[in-house]
Structures are given as C-alpha cells and as structure tokens.
Amino acid sequence: MLRLLARDAGPHGRAVLAALVLLVGGVVVGMAVLWPGGGDRIVSMPATVEGGAGQPVKEVAAEVEGTVRRACRQSRSPCQILTIRIAEGAESGRRARLTLPGTDLAAEVLPGDRIRVVKSYVPPGAEPPPNLEAYSFSDFERRSPLLILAIVFAVLVVALGRWKGVRSLLGLAASLAVVTQFMVPAILDGSSPLAVALVGALAVMLLTVGLAHGTGVTSLAAVLGSAASLLATALLAVLFVGLAHITGFSSEEATLLLATSEGGAGGGLSLEGLVLAGIVVGALGVLDDVTVSQASTVLALRRANPALGGRAVFREGLSVGRDHLSATVNTLVLAYVGAALPVLLIFEQSGTRVADALNRERVAGQVVAMLVGSIGLVLAVPLTTALAAWLARTLPPAALAHAGDGHAHHHH
C-alpha cells in the first residue's frame, strides 16, 4: 500500500512518505545513540539483608504451614509466628520459623499462603546474633495469579480480535521489550530521561501501530499524527514542569533512587527528567487509540462516498473525533485522579484546603501530567484528521478499497 501511495498519490503522498522515512530513521538513530553501553550505571544497590553491600537481595518462595500468635517484646499487639517450608533453591524442603511484628500494618498471613522470604545475612567469620531467624518475610507470592490473569486477558483478546488480536498482543510484547530492554537501562546508564522516553515512545508507537494495523494509509496517518502530538506534548511538558517547579523530589520512589544512587546525591539521574519521561510515556497509549480511530474514520468516509472533497471529509471526521475525544479525555483524567487518590485522601483527612492541596508537588505534578496529556490528545484529533483527509483526497479511487487494510496487496 505504501508503494502504491508513493506511485499514485502524487507529490503530496510522496512528501508524507518522506516524513515517515525521516521519523523511522530518527528513531533508529536515536536508539543507536542512546542504547545503554553496559558500563557502570549511575544507580547501585545498597547493602541487602542477604548479600551485604552491593549484592542484590535473593528472594525464594516458601509455603506457610502454620501460624500462631504470641506476645511480642517490642509491641503490645501479639506477634505472628509462622512455620514455613522453603519451596525453591538449594534449601528447598527446609522448614524454618519466621516472626511477623504485631502491628496493625503487618500483613495477615494464613496457613497455605505462598510467600517470598529472604535468607538472613551473616558476614563471613562473624557469629550470628542469638535471636536471628534464618529467613525474613519479604512479600506474598503473586506471580501465579498474575500469570493466570495475563492468560485470561490474552485468551479474550485473541477470541474477540482473532488474528488482529494476536497482532495486538505481539505489539504489546514489543512495547514491553522496548521499555525493559532500552528505556530503563538507558536512563540508568545516564542518558537524558526525556530523550530516552521520546525515542522509546516513538519506537513503541511504530511497532504497535504497525503490528496491530499493518502498513496501510490508516497506519501512516495515525503514526504521523501521533508523532506530531507526542512532540507537542513533550514541549508542553518541558515548559510547564519548569514553570510549576515540579522537581520530582516529592515521591517515595525519588527518595529511594537518591538513596541508591552513587555518591548519595542522585548521581547523574535527573528526577525532573523522569517526571517529563513519565508524562510522555503516559500520553502515548491514549494517543494511539485516538489517531488510529480518526484515520480509520476518515478513510471509511472517503470509501463510502468518493465524491466527498477534502474539506467535507475533514469536517465529518472531526465531528466523529469530538465525540471520541470527550470520552477519551475523561478516561485520561480519571486515570490520573486514581493515581493521586491516596494523596488526596491524606490531604482531606488532615483538613488541607483544596487550593493548598493542588499547590503540593505530589498533586500539582499529576495535574500538570493530566492537562499536558489531555492537550496533546486534543491536538491529535485535528492533526490526524487533516492528515488522513489529505491522504484520502490524493488516493486514486482504486486504492480506496484497500486503504483501510494494511495487509492487503494490490495486483495489476
């Protein structure tokens, strides 16, 4: 379809294809330049329970065989004494005792629960403290229910979407691979979080749209519309994060990153850059949905009535986009409100006024992210609609039959 567009759509179609080539080339070059080199990262692990300074914590699975409550020395509430059996590793089958503190914040563990434990560390040559237990509680074992939920999700997507559902899952896997294999390591390697997020988000967009929707004109319009909107979102984020003095220091995650960074002062890691990166990546998912829908709507209108002019197609497509936009913006706003809900509850409980709560960085950061993402979303609708209408007008009638199918082949 892209080859057909280059041949039959005239100079306008070739200009759009040139923009696509520049975008893909820029993403490839950006990933090559920012790719983590495998050198010393700016974040190092602190001392751990098991391995001492610089060694990662090694958790193992265990099953709770029994629980009793006894009085605690350090607390008025009774402690929970667990009898556990190690379920993996070199000490699989070993039984041990584990004490959970008697506080209201302690987890309630029941017989039959599967948990994660960490073996207590004793330096070589040192005598273990008399009351030191062999293992300490880390967390519940959640991987099995998460796997079941993921399987249910995949089965439903494939059952309803069929081959397109399979392609969507492949796009999702590719997105996660970009995040885990490129974005996170590149940021830890000292690259600019905003640059990494932009390049990574554009790469994710190209992969997901291409895999889920093919390489047709719909995908072309959606990709270029998303890229332009994403760049506008990034520029707005840089401007308003700076104006609002969103530093990134207000979250617990920021405190942990500072504590584990080399030099103890954050090293080369920019917390403000991480805020910007989060805004860019957070806006991407909604952008893809809106731009693909708009491009598909415009091409469907053009196929239904090839006599429609470019302005008429744009006007009708924009009318559909307004309805879609109101629902999508509401979804985006509620997502950010949900993320900030615990903080809002704390402020309400403490009697903080709404204006003062909005001024706190934890809330202000979410407001900036929400509004910047929403503005990018609003811009995506007319941009993608105009681009798709322009492309639809330049396509010959014979090509319109396949314009919405990226996997169709045109034969002569």
Phi, psi and omega in degrees: 000320179294324178294321177298318179298316181297326184275321191254346188267004175077191184297329180295314179297320179293327177294320178294319178297323177297322177296321178295316179299318178297320180296310180297317178298320178296320179294316180298313179295318180299317179293324179294319181289319185270355184302132182301134185274355180080012179278197180291125180276159185279352178244129177236155182285141174283181176300143184241170181296319188267311195259359183080187186299134175079359182254137180288152176289132178251108179269150174228155179280146176215155178246135180279121181261336179194155178222141172222158178248131179224163180294143179254147176285323187272353186216151175286331179282147180291142176281159177255118180260119182257140166256118186240157173236122180294132188251000179203167178088188184295333182257025180304133182096345180289139176258146181209167178251143184219134183250129173256138184295152180269076177230163179293338182273352181287145180290146175270112183251134184241155176303137183096343177293145173259129185231170174249133180232159179239132179288134181293141184261131174236122181303146179304131178086351182266152177276131179293144176304149185299327183260010183288126176273155185294329183225155173234150183289134177251305182188176173283154174277113186244358188293325181295309177297326177296320179295318179299316179297319179296321179294317178300315178301312182296318180297317180294319179298315181290321181296320182272321184268345182054231185297324178293326176295321177298316179296324178296319178295322176297321176296321178296316178298320178295322179297313180297324178295319178297318181294313187279328184264341180241303191294307182297310179297324181293321178294317178292339179280354176104002178287159179299122180302324181292316179297317179296317181295319180296310181296315180296319180294320177295322177296316178300316181298316179297317181292312186291316180293318180296317181288319185280327189237002177083197185242031181276188183293326176302312180295321180299312180295319181295318181296312182291323176295318178295318181298315180296318180292323180293320177295318177297320178299317180296317180295316177297321179297315179300316182296309189276333172296322176291314181296323182272000180054048175278108188267336185088000183276356189275346185266156176295327179297322179296318178299319179294318178297320178294322182291331184258006180274147180297137181088347176074006181233027177092352180055226178263011184277123180266113179290326175296321176298323177295323177298314179298317180298318179298321179295316181296311182294321180296327181283338188297315185302319181285326180300314180304315182299314183291315185291320178295318179298316181294315180297319180295320179297315182297315181292326176295320177297318181293322178291321181294326180218087181299344180282347180296134177282172182300318181294320180294318178297317179298315183297314181291320178296322179293327178297317176294320181298325179297317178296316180294323184295317183299319180290321184289319178299319178299319178298315181296316180298315180296327178297316179288323177297319178299321179294327182266001186302314179301321179294318179298322178296320179297316180294320179295320181295325182273001178077021179289135178293154182301316181298321179289322179296318179296333181281342179291143187298323182301320180278316181300322178298319178293322179295314179300313180299317182296312184288319178296316177298322180292322177296316176301323179293317179298317180294329184296328184294302180293326180298310182291321179298315179296317180296316180294321178295321178296315178293318181297324180291328183275344181288139174290154182305324181296331183277341183295331181297331182249008186295332181268000183243105182290347183254005178283152179242137181259124183246149176242000000 
